[in-house]
Structure formats: C-alpha cells, structure tokens
Amino acid sequence: MTLEELQARKAAYMAAELKILESQEYKVGDGVANRSNRRADLEQVRDELKVIDQQIEALTARTSGRRRVYYGRPG
C-alpha cells in the first residue's frame, strides 16, 4: 500500500469512529416497517487505527532514509 492509500484508509476509519461516537445504534420506523442499524464496535475501529498508524510509520521510516534525485529538463 502506498502512503496516500494508508492515509485515505485512516481518514475513513476516523470518520467511522466519529459516527460511532455520535450514535452506536439507531432505529427508523415503528411497527411492521421498522428498520434498525448497529454500527461496528468502537474498539475494533480503534484497533485498526493503531494498525494503520504502525503501517504509516513503517512506510515513512523505509522511505525517509532514501534520497530522491530529480532531474529536470528545461521546458
């Protein structure tokens, strides 16, 4: 995974965490046509955030030790 993909994944998990914190479960309707939705467990989301942070750190550590040389051409 690239750093950009990991950062996008982290942002998605952080958004999910906020949704969970706002409400864990909700119900719509009453009687026969009611629906309910239960969000993922907060602990699972936080565990995955820790894993993603570790992956970002590892990727950053691997790439920060290298020098990148760019050769430009006059336009």
C-alpha positions as CSV (number, residue, x, y, z in Angstrom):
1,M,0.0,0.0,0.0
2,T,1.2,3.5,-0.7
3,L,1.3,6.3,1.9
4,E,-1.6,8.0,0.2
5,E,-3.8,4.9,0.3
6,L,-2.9,4.4,4.0
7,Q,-3.8,8.0,4.8
8,A,-7.1,7.7,2.9
9,R,-7.9,4.5,4.8
10,K,-7.0,6.2,8.1
11,A,-9.3,9.1,7.3
12,A,-12.2,6.6,6.5
13,Y,-11.7,4.9,9.9
14,M,-11.6,8.2,11.7
15,A,-14.9,9.2,10.1
16,A,-16.3,5.8,11.1
17,E,-15.1,6.4,14.7
18,L,-16.9,9.8,14.8
19,K,-20.1,8.2,13.5
20,I,-19.9,5.5,16.2
21,L,-19.3,8.1,18.9
22,E,-22.3,10.1,17.7
23,S,-24.6,7.0,17.9
24,Q,-24.0,3.3,18.1
25,E,-27.4,2.2,17.0
26,Y,-30.5,3.7,15.5
27,K,-34.0,2.6,14.6
28,V,-36.3,4.0,11.9
29,G,-40.0,3.4,11.8
30,D,-42.4,1.8,14.2
31,G,-44.3,-1.4,14.0
32,V,-44.1,-3.7,10.9
33,A,-41.9,-1.5,8.7
34,N,-39.2,-0.7,11.2
35,R,-35.5,-0.9,10.5
36,S,-32.5,-0.7,12.7
37,N,-28.8,-0.4,12.1
38,R,-26.0,-1.1,14.5
39,R,-22.5,0.3,13.8
40,A,-19.2,-1.5,14.2
41,D,-17.7,-1.8,17.6
42,L,-15.6,1.2,18.6
43,E,-12.8,-1.0,19.9
44,Q,-12.4,-2.7,16.6
45,V,-12.2,0.6,14.8
46,R,-9.6,2.0,17.2
47,D,-7.5,-1.2,16.9
48,E,-7.5,-0.9,13.2
49,L,-6.5,2.8,13.5
50,K,-3.5,1.7,15.6
51,V,-2.5,-0.9,12.9
52,I,-2.8,1.8,10.2
53,D,-0.6,4.2,12.2
54,Q,2.0,1.5,12.6
55,Q,1.9,0.8,8.8
56,I,2.3,4.5,8.1
57,E,5.3,4.8,10.5
58,A,6.9,1.7,8.9
59,L,6.4,3.0,5.4
60,T,7.7,6.5,6.3
61,A,10.8,5.1,8.0
62,R,11.6,3.0,5.0
63,T,11.3,5.8,2.5
64,S,12.8,8.6,4.6
65,G,16.2,7.1,4.6
66,R,16.5,7.3,0.8
67,R,17.5,10.3,-1.2
68,R,15.4,11.1,-4.2
69,V,17.1,12.8,-7.1
70,Y,15.0,14.5,-9.7
71,Y,16.5,15.6,-13.0
72,G,14.6,18.4,-14.6
73,R,14.6,19.2,-18.3
74,P,14.4,22.7,-19.5
75,G,11.0,23.4,-21.0
